[in-house]
Amino acid sequence: MQIKLGHYIAASIIIVVAFYILTGSNIEKSQDESLADISDISALTNVQVVKSKASNISKIIQATGETQAGRVGKITSQTSGEVISILKKNGDFVKKGELVVKIDPSDLKVQLSSAKALADQRLLEYEANQSLQKQGLQNKTLLAQSKTAYEQAKTSVYSLELRIKHLDITAPFSGTINNMSLELGSFVTTGMSIADLFDFDPYQVILQVSENDIRHIHVDMPIEVQLLTGEKVMGKVTFINASANPSTRTFKVEVTINKNSVATPRSGITAKVSIALEKQMAHKLSPALLNLDQNGMLTIYTINENNLVETNQVNIVKSEVDGTWVSGLPTNINLIVVGQGFVEPGEEVMPSYRPDSLSNEE
């Protein structure tokens, strides 16, 4: 039997139609799902991420301050008179009690001689009245009057002796003389300042340490000090103030150094210290990546293995010209370096990784 060509064509059309009916709906469904997936991916925020590995570094505490004499005082006049001798000048070292300036005694010695004679006379009168009173020939009133006169005469002698003693102006403690401007013939008065006196033994550096770092400082801690003069000296912490400066939130720390370790001890020289503490793991990053949370804590943004954003609290270990070292993170992190301002914790993002531009080597 002979089959006509038209029958073949009709059969082929039927087969194609049946295949389309059976598969067409699945194709459309697959296409819809693919488009949905593409839509979901395009909705994710693009961020740039750097893989960072922590390094073992030392925290460095940096503080500034200035040198200071262990004791500062003034040489003052205890009496009035004309300067007749100046034995020391600015920059001279004097020992405690050493003579610095002499004042004209004028007629004080003559007055003292007269006062002593009067005191002797009053003593004889008092003793005579005592003897008469014992014999019943003198009343108690006259005896008391003679005693008072004798005591007044003794007071006059003591006062004149003290004035004569104060004619010699001496150093109240050992130190270096500064700011003396007296000349021969100058007139000084009681309580007048003659010069400043600086005692550089001990020689101190007064530092201001931040409230974040003060917990690492303790008494007797050895510290190397760099002076602006270029000298490096060793010292140790001898005092830590218990309260912070309310304006700067820093604590006063006194470091005592050996005055013989510098060529010329001076007060007011700028000093800097860098204290290396125990080593700890830290990541190096740009300070621009640091954020403040609602509690005022420093944070950074990272992503986990599921590309979800995480916020991490960190502490600054030390700062350098090309980056800041922070602690409080795992050894390996995926750090968001671009786009962190457009994401929230827990949000899924689309990361693109790039080589780290910061070297995590100390």
Rosetta blueprint (number, residue, H / E / L):
1 M L
2 Q L
3 I L
4 K L
5 L H
6 G H
7 H H
8 Y H
9 I H
10 A H
11 A H
12 S H
13 I H
14 I H
15 I H
16 V H
17 V H
18 A H
19 F H
20 Y H
21 I H
22 L H
23 T H
24 G H
25 S H
26 N H
27 I H
28 E H
29 K H
30 S H
31 Q H
32 D H
33 E H
34 S H
35 L H
36 A H
37 D H
38 I H
39 S H
40 D H
41 I H
42 S H
43 A L
44 L L
45 T E
46 N E
47 V E
48 Q E
49 V E
50 V E
51 K E
52 S E
53 K E
54 A L
55 S E
56 N E
57 I E
58 S E
59 K E
60 I E
61 I E
62 Q E
63 A E
64 T E
65 G E
66 E E
67 T E
68 Q E
69 A E
70 G E
71 R E
72 V E
73 G E
74 K E
75 I E
76 T E
77 S L
78 Q L
79 T L
80 S L
81 G E
82 E E
83 V E
84 I E
85 S E
86 I E
87 L L
88 K L
89 K L
90 N L
91 G L
92 D L
93 F E
94 V E
95 K L
96 K L
97 G L
98 E L
99 L E
100 V E
101 V E
102 K E
103 I E
104 D L
105 P L
106 S L
107 D L
108 L H
109 K H
110 V H
111 Q H
112 L H
113 S H
114 S H
115 A H
116 K H
117 A H
118 L H
119 A H
120 D H
121 Q H
122 R H
123 L H
124 L H
125 E H
126 Y H
127 E H
128 A H
129 N H
130 Q H
131 S H
132 L H
133 Q H
134 K H
135 Q L
136 G L
137 L L
138 Q L
139 N L
140 K H
141 T H
142 L H
143 L H
144 A H
145 Q H
146 S H
147 K H
148 T H
149 A H
150 Y H
151 E H
152 Q H
153 A H
154 K H
155 T H
156 S H
157 V H
158 Y H
159 S H
160 L H
161 E H
162 L H
163 R H
164 I H
165 K H
166 H L
167 L L
168 D E
169 I E
170 T E
171 A L
172 P L
173 F L
174 S L
175 G E
176 T E
177 I E
178 N E
179 N L
180 M L
181 S L
182 L L
183 E L
184 L L
185 G L
186 S L
187 F E
188 V E
189 T L
190 T L
191 G L
192 M L
193 S E
194 I E
195 A E
196 D E
197 L E
198 F E
199 D E
200 F E
201 D E
202 P E
203 Y E
204 Q E
205 V E
206 I E
207 L E
208 Q E
209 V E
210 S E
211 E L
212 N L
213 D L
214 I H
215 R H
216 H H
217 I L
218 H L
219 V L
220 D L
221 M L
222 P E
223 I E
224 E E
225 V E
226 Q E
227 L E
228 L L
229 T L
230 G L
231 E L
232 K E
233 V E
234 M E
235 G E
236 K E
237 V E
238 T E
239 F E
240 I E
241 N L
242 A L
243 S L
244 A L
245 N L
246 P L
247 S L
248 T L
249 R L
250 T E
251 F E
252 K E
253 V E
254 E E
255 V E
256 T E
257 I E
258 N L
259 K H
260 N H
261 S H
262 V L
263 A L
264 T L
265 P L
266 R L
267 S L
268 G L
269 I L
270 T E
271 A E
272 K E
273 V E
274 S E
275 I E
276 A E
277 L E
278 E E
279 K E
280 Q E
281 M E
282 A E
283 H E
284 K E
285 L E
286 S L
287 P H
288 A H
289 L H
290 L L
291 N E
292 L E
293 D L
294 Q L
295 N L
296 G L
297 M L
298 L E
299 T E
300 I E
301 Y E
302 T E
303 I E
304 N L
305 E L
306 N L
307 N L
308 L E
309 V E
310 E E
311 T E
312 N E
313 Q E
314 V L
315 N E
316 I E
317 V E
318 K E
319 S E
320 E E
321 V L
322 D L
323 G E
324 T E
325 W E
326 V E
327 S E
328 G L
329 L L
330 P L
331 T L
332 N E
333 I E
334 N E
335 L E
336 I E
337 V E
338 V E
339 G L
340 Q H
341 G H
342 F H
343 V L
344 E L
345 P L
346 G L
347 E L
348 E E
349 V E
350 M E
351 P E
352 S E
353 Y E
354 R L
355 P L
356 D L
357 S L
358 L L
359 S L
360 N L
361 E L
362 E L
